[in-house]
Amino acid sequence: MLRWNSPVVHMARTATADVEMRGRRIAEGDVVVMLYGSANATKTSSAPDSEEFKVTRHPNPHIAFGCGEHSFIGAKILGAPGRPRCCSRYCSAASPGIELVGEVDRMRATMVPGVQRMPVRLGA
């Protein structure tokens, strides 16, 4: 799910040196914006189903937790094999028949948006 809907929408950085990336020149001082949704789309993947939503995708090459020195410290734990299936089973058992019963109120943020209010009804 993180590959499909990343918690961080974009990140901007300023180039500290001239560089060429995929045939495009980025000059020192240029601001570069990475769009996580686009990066997570994996259009360059050789998998024929790379644009389909699959909770059980393995491997799952996403950058929802960042990368390099800016990566989330818990990413290895959350990305452990079997973890997504375990979490979905737990949520299903704890809240069978969960359904949305009202409008979702989203936070007004462009970089790290979130949900302020999401009314749901839990099954018996």
N, C-alpha and C positions, 0 to 999 in steps of 0.2 A: 504494500500500500504506500510505503514511503517513496518508492520509485514513481508511482502514479501521481501522488500529491505531496510534494516535499514540504516540510515545515518552513523552510527558508525559500523565498521566491527568487531573490536575486542578491548578488554581492558585487560591489564595485571595487576595483583596485586601480592604482596608478602605476604604470610601467616605470621601473627604475633603470631600464636600459633599452636600447633599440633591440628589437627581436622580430623574427619572421615566424609566423605560425600558420601552417596550412596555406602557404602562398600569399599571405597578407602581411604587410609590414605594420608593426606597432612601434611607434616612436617613444623614446623616453619622455615621460610626462603625460602621455595619452592616458585617458581614463578608459578602462575596459570593464564592461559589465557582463557577468556570467548569469544567464537565465537557467536556473536549476531545472525547470520543467523541460526546456529544450535539451539540456545536457542529459537528462534522465530518459529522454525518448529513445535513445540508442538507435537512431536511424542508420548508423554506420555498422550496426550489428549484423552478422550474417544469419542470425536466427530469423526464420520466416515469420514468426509470431511476435517480433520485437515490439510492435505497437499494440499488442493485446494486453488487457489487464489479467494477470495471473498471480494469485496470492502464493502459489506454490512454485513460482519461477526459481530455478536453480541452475547455474549461478544467476545471481540477481545484481548485475553491475549498475548500481545507482550511486549518486553522490549526495544523498539526502543528509548524511552526517558530516558533510564537508570532506576535505582531503588534506593531506600533508599536516603542517603544524596547526591548521585550523580544524582538524577533525575532532568529532565528539569522542570523548574518552570511553564512553559506554558502547560505542558502535560494534566492537567485537562481540560483546555479550549479546546484544540485541540481534546481531546478524548470525549468531551461531546456528548451525544446521538443526532443523527441527523446531527452532524457537517460534517462527511465525505460526506453524500448525498448532503448537502447544498453546500459544496465546489465544488463537481463534477458538480452540476447543474450550478453554477456560471461560472466555467471554460468552460463548454460546450456552454453556452449562449454567453460568451465573445469571444470565439474562435471556432465557429463551423467548422468542417472539418479540424482540425489541422493534418498535416502530416509531417513526417520526410523526408527531402529532401537532406540529405548529411550524412557524417560520423560524429559520436559523438566522440569528443575529451575529454578524461577523464583525470583528474588530476592524477599525479603519487604520490599516497599516499596509505599506507596500512591500517591506522587506520580510517581515516575519508576521504574517497575518494569523489570526486565530479565531476561535468561536467564543463569543461572549455568552450566548444563550442558545440552547438547542433542546426544546421540549420533546421528550420521548415517553413512551408507555412501555413498561416492561411486562412481559407475559407472566402467567402464573408459574 
